[in-house]
Amino acid sequence: MSDENARGIVFDIKRYSIHDGPGIRTTFFLKGCPLSCWWCHNPEGISPFPIVIHHPRRCIGCGRCVTACPSGAWEWSDGRPVQNREKCTLTAACARACPSSAIEIAGKEMSVEEVLREARKDIPFFDESGGGVTFSGGEPFLQAEFLIANLKRLYREDIHIAVDTSGFCKEEDLLEAAGYTDLFLFDIKVIDPKKHEYYTGVSNLTILSNLRKLDEFLYTGQKGKINLRFPLIPGINDDHENITATADLAASMKSISGVNVLPYHSTGEGKYKNLEKKYKMRKVLPPDDEKVNETMKMFSERNIETIKGG
């Protein structure tokens, strides 16, 4: 289904990453996600379209955005520029005019060749560290054609490939991608489907089905592995029943290479304010070390390599 002429929307490129798979990696964050997790720390990646992010603390009040915007989306209010999002036509003129980087556009169109060109810059680091390229999001499978085209191209370059996914996607897309992917970073958030839907906006029935199909596909083909990523979130999925069910699920898998326990943090809260969105986790504190260690132990007791973070 993929086409190397495919183009996609990328909202960030993170170089020298050490948390998105083995070694030093270059991570491409693809725009758009069908989930709306309460704790999402990349809210700028949820919309499939480019968006404007305003950083008020960086603003020096020069008004160049007001002058530059052809649609009049920036207006003066109390002596400061403010954006009228309904008028915005995403020309990016405001971002280009801003001298203090107070305005940025999250999302730019890229071709497969442009992604490859960016990845090639870091090949010496990949070779030295055993790293490679990771596709994250958002949910990268929301741009399945673009994602798979990139996987095929990088595969021919013999670059290690990882895909970070929620698993909420078409089974056929997931299995096609599996033919070119060395490692899947597969998020498992909540086992109970109703609770999962409440906190993420979607049921996990498709996710769990896809995980089982992917696990069997990789095991049968003797290529590729799955690392489960478990975000540990107080009051949402840190109960004994859910952790036990998640650990049992991990233990049942044939192609699992390990589990990353990811303690909840609130570092993305400021992004919600900049996007004028409500942050639902304001009163939630990170889990303490005792809870993190207890959770990791439940996976380790099932002979699964378990790492905090990553």
C-alpha positions in Angstrom: 0.0 0.0 0.0 2.9 2.3 0.6 4.3 4.8 -1.9 7.7 6.5 -1.7 6.1 9.6 -3.0 3.9 9.7 0.1 4.2 12.8 2.2 3.3 13.2 5.9 3.1 15.7 8.7 6.0 15.6 11.2 5.7 17.8 14.3 9.1 17.2 15.8 12.5 15.5 15.2 14.5 14.6 18.3 18.2 13.8 17.8 20.5 11.9 20.2 17.5 10.3 21.9 18.3 7.5 24.3 14.7 6.8 25.5 13.1 5.6 22.2 14.8 2.3 21.7 18.4 1.0 21.9 21.4 3.2 21.4 21.4 6.7 20.2 18.4 7.4 18.0 16.7 10.0 15.8 13.0 10.1 16.6 10.4 11.4 14.1 7.1 12.4 15.7 4.2 12.0 13.3 1.2 14.2 13.7 -2.2 12.9 14.7 -3.6 10.5 17.3 -7.0 8.7 17.7 -6.5 8.6 21.5 -7.0 11.4 23.9 -5.2 10.1 27.0 -5.6 12.3 30.0 -1.9 12.2 30.7 -0.6 12.8 27.2 2.6 14.8 27.3 2.6 15.6 23.5 -0.8 17.3 23.1 0.5 19.2 20.1 0.6 15.9 18.3 -3.0 14.9 18.8 -4.5 16.9 15.9 -3.6 15.5 12.5 -3.0 19.1 11.2 -0.3 21.6 11.9 -1.2 24.0 14.7 0.2 27.2 16.2 1.8 27.1 19.6 2.2 30.4 21.5 4.7 30.7 24.3 3.6 33.8 26.2 6.7 33.9 28.5 8.9 34.3 25.5 6.9 37.1 24.0 8.6 40.5 24.1 5.5 42.4 22.9 7.0 43.7 19.7 3.8 43.1 17.7 5.6 41.8 14.6 3.1 38.8 14.5 0.2 41.3 14.4 1.7 43.0 11.4 2.8 39.9 9.6 -0.4 37.8 9.8 -2.3 38.1 6.5 -5.6 36.9 8.1 -5.6 39.1 11.1 -5.4 36.2 13.5 -3.1 38.1 15.9 -4.7 41.1 17.8 -3.7 43.4 20.6 -5.2 42.8 24.0 -4.0 44.5 27.2 -0.9 45.6 25.4 0.1 42.0 24.3 -0.5 40.1 21.1 -3.1 37.3 21.4 -4.2 34.8 18.8 -7.8 34.4 17.5 -7.5 30.7 16.4 -10.7 30.9 14.4 -9.0 33.4 12.0 -5.8 31.4 11.7 -5.0 30.1 8.2 -1.6 28.6 9.2 0.5 30.7 6.8 3.3 30.5 9.4 4.0 34.2 8.7 3.8 35.0 12.5 6.3 32.3 13.4 8.8 33.6 10.8 8.4 37.2 12.0 8.7 36.5 15.7 12.2 37.4 16.9 11.9 35.6 20.3 10.6 32.2 19.2 7.4 32.8 21.1 5.4 31.4 18.2 6.0 28.0 16.5 4.2 25.8 14.1 3.8 22.2 15.3 3.7 20.2 12.1 5.4 20.4 8.7 5.0 18.3 5.6 7.9 16.1 4.8 8.7 13.6 2.0 10.2 10.1 2.5 13.4 11.4 0.9 13.5 14.3 3.4 13.1 11.9 6.3 15.9 9.7 4.9 18.1 12.8 4.5 17.7 13.7 8.1 18.3 10.2 9.3 21.5 9.8 7.3 23.0 12.7 9.2 23.1 10.5 12.3 24.3 7.2 10.9 27.8 7.5 12.6 26.0 7.7 16.0 23.7 4.8 15.1 26.7 2.6 14.1 28.7 3.5 17.2 25.9 3.0 19.7 23.6 0.4 18.1 20.9 3.0 17.6 18.7 3.9 14.7 15.5 5.7 13.8 12.2 5.6 15.8 8.8 6.8 14.6 6.6 8.1 17.4 3.7 10.5 17.7 0.9 11.1 18.1 0.1 7.7 16.7 2.4 7.0 13.7 -0.1 4.6 12.2 -2.6 7.4 11.7 -0.3 8.2 8.8 0.1 4.6 7.8 1.0 5.1 4.1 3.7 7.6 5.0 5.0 5.5 7.9 5.3 2.3 5.9 7.0 4.0 3.0 9.6 5.3 5.4 10.1 1.9 7.0 10.7 0.3 3.6 13.2 3.0 2.6 15.2 2.9 5.9 15.1 -0.9 5.8 17.0 -0.8 2.5 19.6 1.4 4.2 20.1 -1.2 6.9 19.1 1.3 9.6 17.7 -0.1 12.9 14.0 0.8 13.0 11.6 1.2 16.0 8.0 2.1 16.0 6.3 3.5 19.1 2.6 2.8 18.9 -0.6 2.6 20.9 -1.6 -0.3 18.8 -4.9 1.4 17.9 -4.7 0.9 14.1 -5.6 -1.4 11.3 -4.2 -4.9 11.7 -3.1 -5.1 8.1 -1.1 -1.8 8.5 0.6 -3.1 11.7 1.5 -6.4 10.1 2.8 -4.8 6.9 5.0 -2.5 9.0 6.2 -5.6 11.0 8.0 -6.8 7.9 10.4 -3.9 8.1 10.6 -3.0 11.8 13.2 -4.3 14.3 11.4 -3.2 17.5 7.9 -2.2 18.4 7.5 0.0 21.5 3.9 -1.0 22.3 2.0 1.0 24.9 -0.3 -0.9 27.3 -2.1 1.5 29.5 -5.2 -0.1 31.1 -6.4 -3.7 30.7 -10.1 -3.1 31.5 -11.7 -2.0 28.3 -14.3 0.4 29.8 -11.7 2.0 32.0 -9.4 2.3 29.1 -12.1 4.0 27.0 -12.8 6.4 29.9 -9.2 7.6 30.2 -8.1 7.4 26.6 -11.3 7.9 24.5 -11.2 4.4 22.9 -11.7 0.8 23.9 -8.6 -1.4 24.0 -10.2 -4.4 22.3 -8.5 -3.5 19.0 -5.2 -2.8 20.8 -5.1 -6.1 22.6 -6.1 -8.0 19.5 -3.4 -6.3 17.5 -0.8 -7.0 20.1 -1.6 -10.7 20.0 -1.5 -10.8 16.2 1.7 -8.9 16.1 3.3 -11.1 18.7 2.4 -14.2 16.7 3.6 -12.7 13.4 7.0 -11.7 14.8 7.5 -15.0 16.6 6.6 -17.0 13.5 8.8 -14.9 11.3 11.7 -14.9 13.8 12.2 -11.2 13.2 11.5 -8.2 15.3 10.7 -7.8 19.0 8.2 -6.0 21.2 9.0 -3.9 24.2 5.9 -3.2 26.2 5.7 0.4 27.7 3.6 0.7 30.8 2.9 4.3 32.0 2.4 4.0 35.8 -0.3 6.5 36.7 -1.5 6.9 40.2 -5.3 6.5 40.6 -5.7 5.3 37.1 -3.8 2.1 36.4 -1.6 1.5 39.5 -4.0 -0.8 41.2 -2.8 -4.4 42.0 -5.4 -6.0 39.7 -4.4 -4.0 36.6 -0.6 -4.4 37.2 -1.0 -8.1 37.7 -3.1 -8.4 34.5 -0.6 -6.4 32.6 2.3 -8.5 33.9 0.5 -11.7 33.0 -0.1 -10.3 29.5 3.6 -9.6 29.1 4.5 -13.1 30.3 2.2 -14.7 27.8 4.0 -13.0 24.8 6.5 -14.9 22.7 8.4 -12.0 21.1 8.7 -9.7 24.1 12.1 -8.3 24.7 11.3 -6.4 27.9 9.0 -3.9 29.7 9.6 -0.2 30.3 7.7 1.1 33.4 7.2 4.8 32.8 6.3 6.7 36.0 3.8 9.5 35.4 5.2 13.0 35.3 3.6 16.4 34.6 6.2 18.0 32.5 3.8 18.4 29.6 1.4 20.5 31.6 2.7 23.8 30.3 2.0 22.7 26.7 -1.7 22.5 27.5 -1.7 26.1 28.7 0.1 27.2 25.6 -2.5 25.4 23.5 -5.4 26.8 25.6 -6.4 23.3 26.5 -7.5 21.9 29.9 -5.0 19.6 31.7 -7.0 16.9 33.5 -4.1 15.6 35.7 -3.3 18.7 37.7 -3.9 17.1 41.1 -2.0 13.9 40.3 1.4 13.4 41.7 4.1 11.1 40.3 4.2 7.6 41.9 6.7 7.2 44.7 9.8 4.9 44.4 8.2 2.2 46.5 5.3 1.9 44.0 7.6 2.0 41.0 9.8 -0.8 42.5 6.8 -2.9 43.5 5.5 -2.6 39.9 8.8 -3.5 38.4 9.1 -6.5 40.7 5.8 -7.9 39.5 7.1 -8.0 35.9 10.6 -9.3 37.0 9.0 -12.1 38.9 7.7 -13.4 35.6 11.2 -13.4 34.1 10.7 -10.3 32.1 13.6 -7.8 31.8 12.1 -4.6 33.3 13.5 -1.1 33.1 12.3 2.2 34.8 11.8 4.8 32.1 13.1 4.7 28.6 
